[in-house]
Amino acid sequence: MLKGIIRVALVASLMAVFALPAATASAATRCPATFQVLHNDRIGAMSLPAGAYYVTVNKLTCAQASTLFADFLQDYDGDLPYPWRLNASAKSFTNGSSSFSVKLAAPSPPAPPTPPNGGSTTCGGSFSVLHNDRIGSVSLPRGQYTIAIQRGLTCAQASAQFAQFLDMPRGVPAPWTITGSTGKASFQDNMGGFAFTATRNSSNTGGGGRSAYVCGTFRVMHNDHIGSLYVPKGTYEITLPVGSAMSCTAATRQFDAFLDAEALPRPWVLNAANATFSRGAGSAQTFGIDPISGSIR
């Protein structure tokens, strides 16, 4: 079948806009995004390998739990501020009737080597900031941002960290520091030696209302379908929704393979309502397609 890729911007892995519900959960609820632990860490007797973590909250918002978890990661001895209590075996934290727990979703891939001679590595794709935001004194207008790595992180890790920082308008937690100007932020971890920048693209037309990492574009050469999903010819963006554990490269290859097969191999499932594909119910391996013009059905 005559299909081809016009342009695909590749990254090492996902990340997404860290969408956090504002309302307090009254029962145990898993947050829609993951929290990235950048290196093997611990909180007292609780061992936390580097990777993405699911966060489940009870009578807390996801934003509150995210901030608390970041603070607790600085308490290496596990001596949490009163009245918080740690259950290392359950990986949970309790304060009276309020609590949250964490669970490893996917371990982090090895970090790439540090760019030579103080240079940087530009990540493919773009990171969508959905509304005008700020982190400390740095203003970050809504739009698409390019992330560049200076030291010790993968693109996935830097994207996840940026997403978490966007939920911290008062500033980044120690040992991180932030400097910059409107539309450009530089982040540095003075303990772990990590560093990256996020810069708003000069050709921005706004945030687009997306809550996903945009990989790049894919050209479908003629009208096609994948199972019950009709995919007319045109140009599509490949997106990684909040919580996805796929890379842009893997998502693009899967979409191409699905078009060739005109069906989904097991265990992949389709949500035709929002044009997303998941490797089984509840799987973090998920991606979506979004037509640049026209519509799919």
N, C-alpha and C positions, 0 to 999 in steps of 0.2 A: 504494500500500500504506500502511496506517495505522501509521506509525511516527513517533515524535517524541522530541525531547530534553527530558528533565525538567530537568536541571541539568548544565552542563558548565563546569568551572573551567578557564579558558584561561591559557596562558602563552606567552611569545614562542617558546620552544623547549624541548627536553628538559633536564633531566638526570636522572641516575640515581644509585643508590648505587654507589660505586666499588668493585666487588667484585674483590679481588685474590687470586690463588692464593698459598697460603703456601709451597708446595713450590718448590724451585729447579728451573727448567727445564734439562734436560740437552741439549736441541736447540732450534733457533730456534722460538720460539712467540710468536704475537701475543696480547697481553693482551686480556682481554674488554672492557675499558673504554678510553675515550680520555682523553688528557691535554690540558687546555685551556691554550693560550698566549693570554694576555689581550690583548696588543697586539703589533704588528709588532716583532720582536726579532731578535737575532742572537747567535751564539756564534762569535767570530772571523769567518771567511769564510762560515760557515753562516748563511744567511738563513732566518728563521722567521716567515712571515706569521701574523697572529693567526688562531686557529681551533682546532679539535679535531684531535689527532694520534693515529694508531695508534702503539703502542709494541710492538716485537718484541724479545724477550729471548733470550739464549743464555747458559746457566749463571748466570742471575740470576733472582730473583723479580721479579714485576711491581712489588711494593712497593719493592724496592731500586732498580729502574730509574726509577720515578717520583720518588723522593727525589733520585737523582743528577741527573736531568734538570732538576728544579727548582733544584738547586745550580748546575749548569752554566749555566743561564740568567742567573746573576749574573756569569758570567765573560765579559764583553763582548769581551775581547781574544782569547778562545779559548785562553788559557793555562790548561789544565786541571790539576788536582792530579795529580802523578806517582803511578802510571804510566799514567794514562788518556791516550788519544790520540784526536784528532778527525779524522774523514774528512768534510770539508764537503760534497763532491759526493754522497756516499752517505748523508749525514745519519746517520752512525753513530759510536759511541763504543766504544773497545776497551781492555781491560785484560788483557793476556795472552790466555788462552782464553775470558775472559768478555767479553761485548759486548751492546750493545743499539742499536737504530736507531729512528728516528721517521719518520713519513710523514703529511703533511697529509691528514686525512679530509674535512674540510669547513671552509671559511673562516668566520670569525665574521661575523654580521650587524652593521651599525652599532649602536653603543651608543645607548640612548635618551638624551634630554636629561636633565640633572640636575634632580631635583625642585626646584621653587622654594622659597625661604625655609627652607632646611634641612630640608624634609620628606622623605618616603620614598615609594617605589612598592612596593606589596605584590604579590608574584608569585602567580599563581593556582596551583591544585593544591597538592601537599605533597611534601616530601622525606622518605623513609623511612630512618631510622637503625635498622639491623637489630639492634643489641645495645648494651648500655651501653658508652659510649665516653668518651674525653676528648681534648681538644687542649690541651696544656700544662696550666695550672691549672684550666681550665674543664671541668666534668663535663657530659656530654651523654647523658642516659638514652635508651634505645631508644624509638622512637615516631615520630610524624609531626611534621615541622617546617615552619613557614612562613618563607619567605625574603623579606626586604624590601631594596630597593636604596636606598642613600643617594646614591652618586655613581658615574657612569661605567661601569656594567656593564649588560648585558642579564640577564634572569632565567636564561637558559641558561648564561651565563658564571659568574654567581654560584653557581649550583647545581653546576657542574663544579668550581669552586674549592673549595666546601665539601666535595665528595666527596674531593678530593685532600687537604685538610687533615685529614679524618677518618683518613687513613692516616699521620698525623704526630703520634703521641701526645705527643712531647716538645715540641711547639710549632710554630708556623708559621715558615717561612723569611723572613729579611729580604728586602725592606723591609716585609713584612707584620707587623702586630701584632694580638694578640687580647686582648680584655677581656670580662668577663661574669661570670655566676653560673650555678648549676646549671640546665640547660635553656635557656640563652640566651647566645649568643655574638655579639660584635660584631667585625668584621674591618675593618682599614684598611691600605691600601697607601700608605705615607708618601712613596713616590717617584712612583707613577702617579696618586695621588689617588683610587683606587678605594675604595669602602666599602659593606658590606652587613651585615645581621644574619640570624641563624638562630634562631628561637624555637620551642620545643616547644609544640604545641597543648595548650590546657588540658583538652580533652576526650579526650586520648589514652587508648587502651586497650592500647598496646604497639605494637611495630614491625610485627607482622603477618607477619614472615618473608619479606617481599617484597624483591626486588632490582630494583626499577623505580621510576620516577617515576610517581606516581598523578595523572592529569589531573583526573578528575571522573567523574560517573556519566551513563549513557545508558540510556534506557528503551526496551526492545523490546516493542512492544504486543501481539504474538501470536507463536505458534510459527513459526519461520522456519529457513532454512538458507542457508549460503554455501558453495557447492560441496558437499563431503562433510561439512562441519561443521554439525551440528544446533545451532541457537540458539533454545532455548525462550524464551517471553515472560518478562520479568523485568527487573531492574535490573543493569547491568554497569558495572564500572570500566574505563575506558580507561587502559592503562598503556604506558609507554615503557621497554622493556628496556634493560639496560646496553649502551651503544654506539649507541643509536638516534640518528639525525640528523633526526628529525621533530619538529614542534611538536605540542602537544596539539590545536590547532585543526585542523591537517591530518589528524591521526589520526582525530579525531572525524568529520570530513567523509568520509574514506575509508570508515570503518565504515558510515556511513549509506548511502553509495553502493553498497557491497557488498551490503547488505541489500536495497536496491531492485532490484539486478540479479540477486540470488540466485546470483551467480557472481563469479569474480575476473577482471578484465580483464588481459591481458598487459601488462607482464611480472610482475605480482604473483603470488606463490606463497603457499600456505597450509601451515603446520605444524599439522595438526589435533591432534597429541598435546598441545601446550601452547597452542593457540589463539592463535598469533601469525601475523602477515602481514608479508611482506617484498617489496620491489620488486625481485625477482630474487635469485638465490643470492648470498650474501655482501654484499648491499646493506646500508648503514647506515640506509636508510629502512625502519624496522620498528616495529611496535606490536603490542600484545596486548590481549585482552579477558579479564576475570576476573569471573565471576558473583558477586554479593554473597550470593546464596542459591541453593541448588540446584546443578546441574551442567550442563555442556555436553558434547556428544559428537559 
